[in-house]
Amino acid sequence: MGRIRTTYIKRTARKMLESHGNMFGKDIEKNKKAMNELADIYSKKIRNKIAGEILHLLKQREKEETKQAE
C-alpha cells in the first residue's frame, strides 16, 4: 500500500486544479514549477506532495474520460 496524503494536501491540490487547471500537466517537474509560480508554499516537501496529488487527480480524470468514451 502507499502513503496516505493529508486533507490539506488533497484540498489544496483540488483548489489549484479548479482555478488553474490549464497550467498543470502529466509531468511532475512542470507541476512543481507551476506551483512555485502560483502559490507561496513554505516547504519544498509540501510543494512536491501537492504537485504529486495534482498529477494523481489528472490521471484519475483521464481514466474516467476513457471509460465514459467506451
MOPAC internal coordinates of N, CA, C and O (Angstrom, degrees):
PM7 1SCF
backbone

  N    0.0000 0     0.00 0     0.00 0    0    0    0
  C    1.4433 1     0.00 0     0.00 0    1    0    0
  C    1.5260 1   108.07 1     0.00 0    2    1    0
  O    1.2310 1   121.69 1   -18.85 1    3    2    1
  N    1.3157 1   114.36 1   161.15 1    3    2    1
  C    1.4577 1   119.45 1  -178.36 1    5    3    2
  C    1.5126 1   112.27 1   -99.42 1    6    5    3
  O    1.2310 1   121.90 1     5.82 1    7    6    5
  N    1.2907 1   113.96 1  -174.18 1    7    6    5
  C    1.4633 1   119.87 1   178.22 1    9    7    6
  C    1.5153 1   109.82 1   -81.93 1   10    9    7
  O    1.2310 1   120.80 1   -26.47 1   11   10    9
  N    1.2974 1   116.07 1   153.53 1   11   10    9
  C    1.4497 1   121.82 1  -179.86 1   13   11   10
  C    1.5212 1   108.27 1  -100.17 1   14   13   11
  O    1.2310 1   120.49 1   -52.58 1   15   14   13
  N    1.3302 1   116.67 1   127.42 1   15   14   13
  C    1.4544 1   120.84 1   178.61 1   17   15   14
  C    1.5259 1   109.07 1   -83.86 1   18   17   15
  O    1.2310 1   120.86 1   -34.13 1   19   18   17
  N    1.3078 1   115.97 1   145.87 1   19   18   17
  C    1.4548 1   120.84 1  -178.99 1   21   19   18
  C    1.5280 1   110.30 1   -74.33 1   22   21   19
  O    1.2310 1   121.15 1   -15.99 1   23   22   21
  N    1.3120 1   115.41 1   164.01 1   23   22   21
  C    1.4566 1   121.74 1  -179.91 1   25   23   22
  C    1.5278 1   110.73 1   -61.82 1   26   25   23
  O    1.2310 1   120.51 1   143.64 1   27   26   25
  N    1.3158 1   116.63 1   -36.36 1   27   26   25
  C    1.4661 1   120.98 1   179.02 1   29   27   26
  C    1.5277 1   110.48 1   -58.52 1   30   29   27
  O    1.2310 1   120.21 1   134.57 1   31   30   29
  N    1.3200 1   117.20 1   -45.43 1   31   30   29
  C    1.4639 1   122.24 1  -179.18 1   33   31   30
  C    1.5243 1   109.84 1   -64.13 1   34   33   31
  O    1.2310 1   120.58 1   132.30 1   35   34   33
  N    1.3217 1   116.49 1   -47.70 1   35   34   33
  C    1.4625 1   120.95 1  -177.64 1   37   35   34
  C    1.5269 1   111.50 1   -64.17 1   38   37   35
  O    1.2310 1   120.48 1   134.87 1   39   38   37
  N    1.3152 1   116.69 1   -45.13 1   39   38   37
  C    1.4609 1   120.80 1  -178.28 1   41   39   38
  C    1.5229 1   110.71 1   -64.07 1   42   41   39
  O    1.2310 1   120.33 1   134.61 1   43   42   41
  N    1.3101 1   116.98 1   -45.39 1   43   42   41
  C    1.4581 1   121.58 1  -179.60 1   45   43   42
  C    1.5233 1   111.05 1   -63.37 1   46   45   43
  O    1.2310 1   120.35 1   138.19 1   47   46   45
  N    1.3191 1   116.95 1   -41.81 1   47   46   45
  C    1.4615 1   121.02 1   179.61 1   49   47   46
  C    1.5252 1   110.68 1   -63.43 1   50   49   47
  O    1.2310 1   120.21 1   136.71 1   51   50   49
  N    1.3324 1   117.20 1   -43.29 1   51   50   49
  C    1.4638 1   120.16 1   178.97 1   53   51   50
  C    1.5228 1   111.38 1   -62.84 1   54   53   51
  O    1.2310 1   120.41 1   137.10 1   55   54   53
  N    1.3413 1   116.83 1   -42.90 1   55   54   53
  C    1.4689 1   120.76 1   179.93 1   57   55   54
  C    1.5228 1   110.99 1   -64.25 1   58   57   55
  O    1.2310 1   120.22 1   136.71 1   59   58   57
  N    1.3262 1   117.18 1   -43.29 1   59   58   57
  C    1.4615 1   121.00 1   179.82 1   61   59   58
  C    1.5247 1   110.75 1   -64.28 1   62   61   59
  O    1.2310 1   120.43 1   141.00 1   63   62   61
  N    1.3115 1   116.79 1   -39.00 1   63   62   61
  C    1.4613 1   120.99 1  -179.63 1   65   63   62
  C    1.5231 1   111.06 1   -69.17 1   66   65   63
  O    1.2310 1   120.08 1   142.78 1   67   66   65
  N    1.3231 1   117.45 1   -37.22 1   67   66   65
  C    1.4618 1   121.09 1   178.01 1   69   67   66
  C    1.5267 1   111.53 1   -66.74 1   70   69   67
  O    1.2310 1   120.53 1   135.01 1   71   70   69
  N    1.3240 1   116.59 1   -44.99 1   71   70   69
  C    1.4621 1   119.64 1  -174.06 1   73   71   70
  C    1.5322 1   113.57 1   -83.21 1   74   73   71
  O    1.2310 1   119.97 1   147.51 1   75   74   73
  N    1.3255 1   117.66 1   -32.49 1   75   74   73
  C    1.4650 1   121.35 1  -175.60 1   77   75   74
  C    1.5258 1   110.93 1  -132.59 1   78   77   75
  O    1.2310 1   119.89 1  -135.92 1   79   78   77
  N    1.2994 1   117.82 1    44.08 1   79   78   77
  C    1.4669 1   121.76 1  -174.51 1   81   79   78
  C    1.5112 1   114.62 1   -61.28 1   82   81   79
  O    1.2310 1   120.20 1   150.69 1   83   82   81
  N    1.3347 1   117.22 1   -29.31 1   83   82   81
  C    1.4627 1   119.60 1  -176.75 1   85   83   82
  C    1.5302 1   112.93 1   -74.65 1   86   85   83
  O    1.2310 1   119.64 1   167.50 1   87   86   85
  N    1.3286 1   118.29 1   -12.50 1   87   86   85
  C    1.4629 1   121.13 1  -179.13 1   89   87   86
  C    1.5285 1   113.02 1   -86.92 1   90   89   87
  O    1.2310 1   120.29 1   168.94 1   91   90   89
  N    1.3202 1   117.04 1   -11.06 1   91   90   89
  C    1.4569 1   120.84 1  -175.73 1   93   91   90
  C    1.5254 1   110.82 1  -106.93 1   94   93   91
  O    1.2310 1   121.31 1   -27.18 1   95   94   93
  N    1.3287 1   115.10 1   152.82 1   95   94   93
  C    1.4592 1   120.02 1  -179.29 1   97   95   94
  C    1.5091 1   111.64 1  -146.61 1   98   97   95
  O    1.2310 1   121.27 1    19.84 1   99   98   97
  N    1.3230 1   115.18 1  -160.16 1   99   98   97
  C    1.4570 1   121.89 1  -176.18 1  101   99   98
  C    1.5265 1   113.57 1   -85.00 1  102  101   99
  O    1.2310 1   120.28 1  -177.83 1  103  102  101
  N    1.3181 1   117.07 1     2.17 1  103  102  101
  C    1.4649 1   121.20 1  -178.42 1  105  103  102
  C    1.5226 1   109.51 1  -106.17 1  106  105  103
  O    1.2310 1   120.27 1   -56.72 1  107  106  105
  N    1.3204 1   117.09 1   123.28 1  107  106  105
  C    1.4631 1   122.09 1  -177.26 1  109  107  106
  C    1.5241 1   111.10 1   -63.76 1  110  109  107
  O    1.2310 1   119.83 1   144.08 1  111  110  109
  N    1.3292 1   117.93 1   -35.92 1  111  110  109
  C    1.4674 1   120.91 1   179.63 1  113  111  110
  C    1.5283 1   110.89 1   -65.96 1  114  113  111
  O    1.2310 1   120.62 1   139.01 1  115  114  113
  N    1.3256 1   116.42 1   -40.99 1  115  114  113
  C    1.4665 1   120.72 1   177.07 1  117  115  114
  C    1.5337 1   110.12 1   -62.92 1  118  117  115
  O    1.2310 1   120.50 1   139.39 1  119  118  117
  N    1.3096 1   116.65 1   -40.61 1  119  118  117
  C    1.4624 1   120.94 1   179.47 1  121  119  118
  C    1.5269 1   111.50 1   -65.09 1  122  121  119
  O    1.2310 1   120.30 1   141.03 1  123  122  121
  N    1.3272 1   117.03 1   -38.97 1  123  122  121
  C    1.4652 1   120.24 1   179.05 1  125  123  122
  C    1.5283 1   111.10 1   -65.69 1  126  125  123
  O    1.2310 1   120.43 1   139.20 1  127  126  125
  N    1.3311 1   116.79 1   -40.80 1  127  126  125
  C    1.4618 1   120.44 1   178.15 1  129  127  126
  C    1.5228 1   110.76 1   -65.74 1  130  129  127
  O    1.2310 1   120.35 1   139.72 1  131  130  129
  N    1.3192 1   116.94 1   -40.28 1  131  130  129
  C    1.4643 1   120.73 1   178.39 1  133  131  130
  C    1.5227 1   110.49 1   -64.23 1  134  133  131
  O    1.2310 1   120.34 1   141.81 1  135  134  133
  N    1.3260 1   116.96 1   -38.19 1  135  134  133
  C    1.4662 1   120.61 1   178.07 1  137  135  134
  C    1.5315 1   110.66 1   -63.32 1  138  137  135
  O    1.2310 1   120.29 1   141.48 1  139  138  137
  N    1.3362 1   117.06 1   -38.52 1  139  138  137
  C    1.4679 1   120.55 1   178.35 1  141  139  138
  C    1.5229 1   111.10 1   -62.73 1  142  141  139
  O    1.2310 1   120.60 1   141.63 1  143  142  141
  N    1.3397 1   116.45 1   -38.37 1  143  142  141
  C    1.4605 1   120.77 1  -178.83 1  145  143  142
  C    1.5253 1   111.83 1   -73.24 1  146  145  143
  O    1.2310 1   120.18 1   142.43 1  147  146  145
  N    1.3133 1   117.27 1   -37.57 1  147  146  145
  C    1.4616 1   121.16 1  -170.80 1  149  147  146
  C    1.5228 1   114.61 1   -87.27 1  150  149  147
  O    1.2310 1   120.13 1   145.82 1  151  150  149
  N    1.3023 1   117.37 1   -34.18 1  151  150  149
  C    1.4683 1   119.34 1  -171.88 1  153  151  150
  C    1.5259 1   110.48 1  -135.09 1  154  153  151
  O    1.2310 1   121.41 1   -26.29 1  155  154  153
  N    1.3139 1   114.91 1   153.71 1  155  154  153
  C    1.4614 1   121.01 1   174.02 1  157  155  154
  C    1.5209 1   108.35 1   -94.82 1  158  157  155
  O    1.2310 1   121.13 1   -92.66 1  159  158  157
  N    1.3079 1   115.45 1    87.34 1  159  158  157
  C    1.4589 1   121.54 1   178.93 1  161  159  158
  C    1.5248 1   107.19 1   -89.08 1  162  161  159
  O    1.2310 1   120.69 1   -53.36 1  163  162  161
  N    1.3070 1   116.28 1   126.64 1  163  162  161
  C    1.4575 1   121.39 1  -173.23 1  165  163  162
  C    1.5192 1   113.80 1   -77.22 1  166  165  163
  O    1.2310 1   119.81 1   169.31 1  167  166  165
  N    1.2944 1   117.97 1   -10.69 1  167  166  165
  C    1.4521 1   120.20 1  -175.82 1  169  167  166
  C    1.5271 1   110.37 1  -139.57 1  170  169  167
  O    1.2310 1   120.89 1   -41.83 1  171  170  169
  N    1.3288 1   115.90 1   138.17 1  171  170  169
  C    1.4569 1   120.68 1   178.93 1  173  171  170
  C    1.5275 1   110.55 1   -65.27 1  174  173  171
  O    1.2310 1   120.59 1   143.36 1  175  174  173
  N    1.3080 1   116.48 1   -36.64 1  175  174  173
  C    1.4656 1   121.26 1  -179.61 1  177  175  174
  C    1.5286 1   111.12 1   -63.74 1  178  177  175
  O    1.2310 1   120.40 1   136.60 1  179  178  177
  N    1.3267 1   116.84 1   -43.40 1  179  178  177
  C    1.4661 1   121.30 1   178.58 1  181  179  178
  C    1.5269 1   109.87 1   -65.45 1  182  181  179
  O    1.2310 1   120.52 1   136.53 1  183  182  181
  N    1.3513 1   116.62 1   -43.47 1  183  182  181
  C    1.4653 1   120.97 1   178.53 1  185  183  182
  C    1.5234 1   111.09 1   -57.72 1  186  185  183
  O    1.2310 1   120.61 1   135.74 1  187  186  185
  N    1.3278 1   116.43 1   -44.26 1  187  186  185
  C    1.4593 1   120.57 1  -179.28 1  189  187  186
  C    1.5210 1   111.60 1   -66.51 1  190  189  187
  O    1.2310 1   120.04 1   142.48 1  191  190  189
  N    1.3132 1   117.53 1   -37.52 1  191  190  189
  C    1.4633 1   120.67 1   178.64 1  193  191  190
  C    1.5197 1   111.14 1   -65.98 1  194  193  191
  O    1.2310 1   120.58 1   138.44 1  195  194  193
  N    1.3355 1   116.49 1   -41.56 1  195  194  193
  C    1.4666 1   119.77 1   178.96 1  197  195  194
  C    1.5244 1   110.14 1   -66.28 1  198  197  195
  O    1.2310 1   120.01 1   137.87 1  199  198  197
  N    1.3256 1   117.59 1   -42.13 1  199  198  197
  C    1.4661 1   121.37 1   177.88 1  201  199  198
  C    1.5234 1   110.77 1   -61.72 1  202  201  199
  O    1.2310 1   120.08 1   141.06 1  203  202  201
  N    1.3132 1   117.44 1   -38.94 1  203  202  201
  C    1.4598 1   121.47 1   177.36 1  205  203  202
  C    1.5173 1   112.13 1   -66.82 1  206  205  203
  O    1.2310 1   120.22 1   141.33 1  207  206  205
  N    1.3167 1   117.18 1   -38.67 1  207  206  205
  C    1.4638 1   120.94 1   177.90 1  209  207  206
  C    1.5223 1   110.60 1   -67.11 1  210  209  207
  O    1.2310 1   120.20 1   142.32 1  211  210  209
  N    1.3213 1   117.21 1   -37.68 1  211  210  209
  C    1.4679 1   120.59 1   176.30 1  213  211  210
  C    1.5180 1   109.94 1   -62.13 1  214  213  211
  O    1.2310 1   120.32 1   136.62 1  215  214  213
  N    1.3129 1   117.00 1   -43.38 1  215  214  213
  C    1.4592 1   121.21 1   177.21 1  217  215  214
  C    1.5295 1   110.39 1   -60.58 1  218  217  215
  O    1.2310 1   120.36 1   137.11 1  219  218  217
  N    1.3114 1   116.92 1   -42.89 1  219  218  217
  C    1.4650 1   122.43 1   178.41 1  221  219  218
  C    1.5303 1   110.63 1   -60.66 1  222  221  219
  O    1.2310 1   120.31 1   135.72 1  223  222  221
  N    1.3265 1   117.02 1   -44.28 1  223  222  221
  C    1.4614 1   121.12 1  -179.69 1  225  223  222
  C    1.5297 1   111.41 1   -66.03 1  226  225  223
  O    1.2310 1   120.32 1   141.41 1  227  226  225
  N    1.3329 1   116.99 1   -38.59 1  227  226  225
  C    1.4617 1   120.41 1   177.99 1  229  227  226
  C    1.5238 1   111.39 1   -64.15 1  230  229  227
  O    1.2310 1   120.76 1   139.58 1  231  230  229
  N    1.3263 1   116.16 1   -40.42 1  231  230  229
  C    1.4637 1   120.29 1   178.41 1  233  231  230
  C    1.5254 1   111.05 1   -65.50 1  234  233  231
  O    1.2310 1   120.77 1   140.99 1  235  234  233
  N    1.3466 1   116.14 1   -39.01 1  235  234  233
  C    1.4681 1   120.36 1   177.30 1  237  235  234
  C    1.5190 1   110.73 1   -62.32 1  238  237  235
  O    1.2310 1   120.64 1   134.98 1  239  238  237
  N    1.3359 1   116.38 1   -45.02 1  239  238  237
  C    1.4682 1   120.74 1   179.12 1  241  239  238
  C    1.5157 1   111.55 1   -58.96 1  242  241  239
  O    1.2310 1   120.83 1   134.95 1  243  242  241
  N    1.3308 1   116.02 1   -45.05 1  243  242  241
  C    1.4582 1   120.51 1  -179.11 1  245  243  242
  C    1.5223 1   110.95 1   -63.41 1  246  245  243
  O    1.2310 1   120.77 1   139.36 1  247  246  245
  N    1.3210 1   116.13 1   -40.64 1  247  246  245
  C    1.4585 1   121.22 1   179.65 1  249  247  246
  C    1.5292 1   110.87 1   -62.97 1  250  249  247
  O    1.2310 1   120.51 1   138.39 1  251  250  249
  N    1.3383 1   116.63 1   -41.61 1  251  250  249
  C    1.4587 1   121.56 1   178.53 1  253  251  250
  C    1.5278 1   111.03 1   -66.30 1  254  253  251
  O    1.2310 1   120.21 1   140.82 1  255  254  253
  N    1.3424 1   117.21 1   -39.18 1  255  254  253
  C    1.4483 1   120.91 1  -179.70 1  257  255  254
  C    1.5188 1   111.51 1   -66.31 1  258  257  255
  O    1.2310 1   120.47 1   140.41 1  259  258  257
  N    1.3309 1   116.71 1   -39.59 1  259  258  257
  C    1.4597 1   119.30 1   179.26 1  261  259  258
  C    1.5208 1   110.97 1   -69.42 1  262  261  259
  O    1.2310 1   120.58 1   145.94 1  263  262  261
  N    1.3245 1   116.50 1   -34.06 1  263  262  261
  C    1.4662 1   120.48 1   176.51 1  265  263  262
  C    1.5141 1   111.06 1   -64.48 1  266  265  263
  O    1.2310 1   120.37 1   137.36 1  267  266  265
  N    1.3223 1   116.90 1   -42.64 1  267  266  265
  C    1.4554 1   121.10 1  -179.22 1  269  267  266
  C    1.5181 1   111.49 1   -69.91 1  270  269  267
  O    1.2310 1   120.16 1   149.18 1  271  270  269
  N    1.3308 1   117.31 1   -30.82 1  271  270  269
  C    1.4570 1   120.72 1  -179.47 1  273  271  270
  C    1.5324 1   111.45 1   -70.25 1  274  273  271
  O    1.2310 1   120.04 1   155.57 1  275  274  273
  N    1.2992 1   117.53 1   -24.43 1  275  274  273
  C    1.4730 1   120.95 1  -178.62 1  277  275  274
  C    1.4635 1   112.38 1   -75.85 1  278  277  275
  O    1.2310 1   120.10 1   180.00 1  279  278  277

